[in-house]
Amino acid sequence: MRLIGRSRTDLRADPADRTDTGDRPQHDRLVDEFRLREPGEQAHPVAGGDEPDPAANPKFRHKLDFLDEMGAHAGLRPEKAQRAILVGDLNVAPLEHDVWSHKQMIKVVSHTPVECEKLVAAQKSGGWIDSMRVLTPEPEKLYTWWSYRAMDNWRASDRGRRLDHVWTSDALADRVSAIKIGKNYRGAKRPSDHVPVTATIEL
């Protein structure tokens, strides 16, 4: 079984900050970034900054480029019979009920139409199944992230976003029996703005 992720160190907010400064084509570098992962390795895409304008914000432009590359990458298209999982903080809440207010978040980085369309396109191009939404269909709200800017909002107003994802290939789609979101970890003494997501897969 393949676990596909991306190195936290190899893809920074700006391409100039990458540790890999060689002359290899960008898609060849993606082979390293989306290489076969050992259990426990983490994946973390660029967040994209605060301004959803690729002309004014290089971080957002880089995020959109990355999503395009993700959709085009042959290594992210498992064979129909291949058992593969793609997990991680993809920094996009693609569906209407993946955010606390679709209307108020539509111009906010992580839920802009262009990001949502590109992530969904990448998912479809690889034939990936969104396991979280199979088990918890819309319109039920589903969040894995709550902002630091209002520390108690995860409890009081519950203004969250689903930025963390569990995708499986078709061969594993019916083997995901449960997904748990550890929301209470957001109330820890020194919490992350993301909470743990645990998937149970019956092999």
C-alpha positions as a printed NumPy array, in Angstrom:
array([[  0.   ,   0.   ,   0.   ],
       [  1.276,   3.469,  -0.889],
       [  1.077,   6.485,   1.405],
       [  1.586,   9.609,  -0.667],
       [  2.579,  12.9  ,   0.904],
       [  4.905,  15.826,   0.466],
       [  7.987,  16.979,   2.316],
       [  7.507,  19.827,   4.788],
       [ 10.969,  21.145,   3.918],
       [ 11.045,  20.807,   0.136],
       [  8.135,  23.092,  -0.724],
       [  8.301,  26.463,   1.021],
       [  6.091,  29.524,   0.576],
       [  8.309,  30.828,  -2.22 ],
       [ 10.021,  28.602,  -4.823],
       [ 13.262,  30.515,  -4.156],
       [ 13.249,  29.166,  -0.592],
       [ 13.311,  25.517,  -1.659],
       [ 16.186,  23.386,  -0.446],
       [ 16.376,  21.909,  -3.954],
       [ 17.944,  24.584,  -6.166],
       [ 19.01 ,  22.314,  -9.019],
       [ 18.145,  22.755, -12.652],
       [ 15.83 ,  19.775, -12.901],
       [ 12.393,  20.396, -14.455],
       [  9.706,  21.355, -11.965],
       [  7.736,  18.163, -12.533],
       [ 10.857,  16.1  , -11.821],
       [ 11.187,  17.862,  -8.489],
       [  7.571,  16.975,  -7.801],
       [  8.534,  13.317,  -8.075],
       [ 10.635,  13.911,  -4.961],
       [  7.97 ,  15.987,  -3.251],
       [  5.289,  13.349,  -3.955],
       [  7.572,  10.376,  -3.521],
       [  6.619,   7.134,  -1.782],
       [  6.411,   7.87 ,   1.947],
       [  7.419,   5.837,   4.919],
       [  4.869,   5.601,   7.773],
       [  4.975,   8.687,   9.969],
       [  6.333,  11.166,   7.426],
       [  4.313,  14.369,   7.245],
       [  2.924,  16.374,   4.344],
       [  2.208,  20.105,   4.408],
       [  1.448,  22.305,   1.38 ],
       [  1.97 ,  26.047,   1.298],
       [ -0.86 ,  28.039,   2.918],
       [ -0.922,  30.854,   0.345],
       [ -0.692,  33.998,   2.471],
       [ -3.585,  36.369,   3.131],
       [ -4.21 ,  38.093,  -0.21 ],
       [ -6.078,  35.938,  -2.792],
       [ -4.466,  37.678,  -5.764],
       [ -1.73 ,  35.75 ,  -7.583],
       [ -0.43 ,  38.962,  -9.185],
       [  0.049,  40.673,  -5.828],
       [  0.847,  37.664,  -3.647],
       [  3.647,  35.286,  -4.743],
       [  2.65 ,  32.781,  -2.054],
       [ -0.856,  32.514,  -3.465],
       [  0.465,  32.233,  -7.024],
       [  2.806,  29.453,  -5.913],
       [ -0.09 ,  27.66 ,  -4.21 ],
       [ -2.197,  27.767,  -7.387],
       [  0.755,  26.544,  -9.465],
       [  1.275,  23.702,  -7.048],
       [ -2.374,  22.643,  -7.247],
       [ -2.101,  22.595, -11.042],
       [  1.047,  20.464, -10.841],
       [ -0.629,  18.164,  -8.36 ],
       [ -3.434,  17.503, -10.832],
       [ -1.015,  16.909, -13.695],
       [  1.409,  14.642, -11.861],
       [  1.377,  11.034, -13.093],
       [  2.596,   9.808,  -9.704],
       [ -0.685,  10.941,  -8.159],
       [ -2.829,   8.76 , -10.413],
       [ -2.923,   5.314,  -8.817],
       [ -4.113,   2.393, -10.855],
       [ -7.702,   1.342, -10.185],
       [ -6.602,  -1.807,  -8.374],
       [ -3.771,  -0.106,  -6.481],
       [ -4.226,   0.521,  -2.762],
       [ -3.075,   4.079,  -2.092],
       [ -3.777,   6.826,   0.423],
       [ -3.099,  10.553,   0.126],
       [ -3.287,  12.386,   3.446],
       [ -2.286,  15.772,   4.759],
       [ -2.952,  19.42 ,   5.355],
       [ -3.809,  20.533,   1.824],
       [ -4.707,  24.049,   3.007],
       [ -7.906,  24.197,   0.951],
       [-11.474,  23.768,   2.209],
       [-13.037,  22.817,  -1.135],
       [-16.727,  22.285,  -0.387],
       [-19.455,  24.672,   0.722],
       [-19.875,  23.012,   4.102],
       [-16.138,  22.685,   4.732],
       [-16.203,  26.213,   6.173],
       [-18.356,  27.867,   8.808],
       [-19.808,  30.37 ,   6.311],
       [-19.47 ,  29.831,   2.575],
       [-20.75 ,  33.349,   1.867],
       [-18.291,  35.074,   4.206],
       [-15.306,  32.853,   3.352],
       [-15.53 ,  32.88 ,  -0.44 ],
       [-12.918,  35.646,  -0.747],
       [-10.649,  34.255,   1.975],
       [ -7.537,  32.228,   1.088],
       [ -8.276,  28.501,   1.502],
       [-11.86 ,  28.763,   0.218],
       [-11.652,  30.971,  -2.867],
       [-13.33 ,  29.51 ,  -5.952],
       [-10.042,  29.136,  -7.828],
       [ -8.418,  27.121,  -5.024],
       [-11.481,  24.937,  -4.547],
       [-11.799,  24.235,  -8.271],
       [ -8.123,  23.325,  -8.607],
       [ -8.092,  20.991,  -5.63 ],
       [-11.27 ,  19.216,  -6.76 ],
       [ -9.795,  18.936, -10.266],
       [ -6.621,  17.384,  -8.823],
       [ -8.714,  14.919,  -6.84 ],
       [-10.744,  13.924,  -9.892],
       [ -7.713,  13.635, -12.173],
       [ -6.212,  11.076,  -9.822],
       [ -9.457,   9.212,  -9.255],
       [ -9.191,   9.886,  -5.519],
       [-12.085,   9.315,  -3.121],
       [-12.677,  11.957,  -0.427],
       [-13.099,   9.517,   2.454],
       [-14.083,  12.139,   5.008],
       [-17.044,  13.229,   2.895],
       [-18.034,   9.647,   2.092],
       [-18.507,   9.02 ,   5.808],
       [-19.824,  12.513,   6.63 ],
       [-21.705,  13.781,   3.574],
       [-22.697,  17.381,   3.048],
       [-24.55 ,  19.407,   4.23 ],
       [-23.086,  18.395,   7.598],
       [-20.289,  20.762,   8.608],
       [-16.827,  19.241,   8.937],
       [-13.766,  21.093,  10.272],
       [-10.161,  20.244,  11.168],
       [ -8.767,  23.773,  11.707],
       [ -9.681,  26.773,  13.852],
       [ -7.841,  30.094,  13.704],
       [ -5.491,  31.309,  16.438],
       [ -6.969,  34.805,  15.995],
       [ -9.909,  33.925,  18.233],
       [ -8.567,  31.307,  20.594],
       [-11.911,  30.095,  21.926],
       [-13.774,  30.196,  18.625],
       [-13.49 ,  26.429,  18.176],
       [-15.725,  26.044,  21.226],
       [-17.914,  29.154,  21.274],
       [-18.635,  30.079,  17.652],
       [-17.123,  27.013,  15.932],
       [-15.768,  28.996,  12.982],
       [-13.684,  26.253,  11.452],
       [-12.442,  24.972,   8.107],
       [-11.684,  21.498,   6.737],
       [ -8.101,  21.925,   5.561],
       [ -6.896,  18.389,   6.322],
       [ -7.868,  15.565,   4.011],
       [ -7.871,  11.784,   3.682],
       [ -8.141,  10.534,   0.103],
       [ -7.977,   6.909,  -0.982],
       [ -7.732,   5.138,  -4.281],
       [-10.79 ,   3.288,  -5.511],
       [ -9.367,  -0.008,  -4.249],
       [ -9.462,   1.231,  -0.637],
       [-12.612,   3.327,  -0.768],
       [-14.833,   0.739,   0.925],
       [-12.167,  -0.164,   3.491],
       [-12.299,   3.137,   5.411],
       [-14.585,   2.272,   8.305],
       [-14.211,   5.41 ,  10.439],
       [-12.627,   8.842,  10.527],
       [-12.351,  10.725,  13.803],
       [-11.516,  14.414,  14.186],
       [ -9.928,  15.196,  17.559],
       [-11.622,  18.557,  18.036],
       [-10.984,  18.666,  21.784],
       [ -7.23 ,  18.834,  21.134],
       [ -7.845,  22.419,  20.005],
       [ -8.374,  23.227,  23.675],
       [ -4.996,  21.871,  24.773],
       [ -2.568,  24.062,  26.711],
       [ -0.429,  24.833,  23.639],
       [ -2.547,  23.64 ,  20.706],
       [ -1.977,  23.619,  17.   ],
       [ -4.602,  25.376,  14.928],
       [ -5.079,  21.956,  13.26 ],
       [ -6.399,  18.962,  15.189],
       [ -5.587,  15.27 ,  14.696],
       [ -7.531,  13.312,  12.091],
       [ -7.539,   9.522,  12.488],
       [ -8.687,   7.135,   9.794],
       [ -9.481,   3.469,  10.443],
       [ -8.824,   1.304,   7.377],
       [ -9.814,  -2.342,   7.353],
       [ -7.122,  -4.267,   5.493]])
